[in-house]
Amino acid sequence: MSTLVAVLTIGLIARLTRLCVADQLTYGIRARIVVRLGPDHPLSYLTTCSWCLSVWIGAAVSCAAYFWADTRWWFMVALAGTASLITGWAANWLDPAPESEDA
C-alpha cells in the first residue's frame, strides 16, 4: 500500500466515524438505539463516542484496504471520503456558525 493510499484510508476512517457518530443524516439511527436500549447501554455509548467507534470502523476499513488498496475503486472511495472530511473542516473553519447574540 502506498503512503498516499494509507493517508487517504485514514481520512476515510475519520469521515465514516464522523458520519456514524455526529452527522444529522444518521441521527435517527443513533436516537433509536439509545431509546430502545437506554442511555447506559454499551451499544448506545458506542454509537455516540468517536473514540470508541473509530476503533471498530478503523479495523473494518483497514481490513478492506488490506485486500483492495491496490485497486482503482478503493483509491476513489478513499479519496472521496477524505475530500469530504477536508471540505467539511474547511467549511466550518471558513464559515463558522454565527454566535448567538444572547451570549
URURBEL-V192198 format. One record per helix or strand of 2 or more residues. SS is the DSSP state (helix for helix, strand for strand). FROM is the first residue (numbers start at 0). TO is the last residue. If there is no record, write none. Layout:
# URURBEL-V192198
((SS,FROM,TO) (SS,FROM,TO))
This chain:
# URURBEL-V192198
((helix,2,20) (helix,23,36) (helix,41,45) (helix,49,67) (helix,71,93))
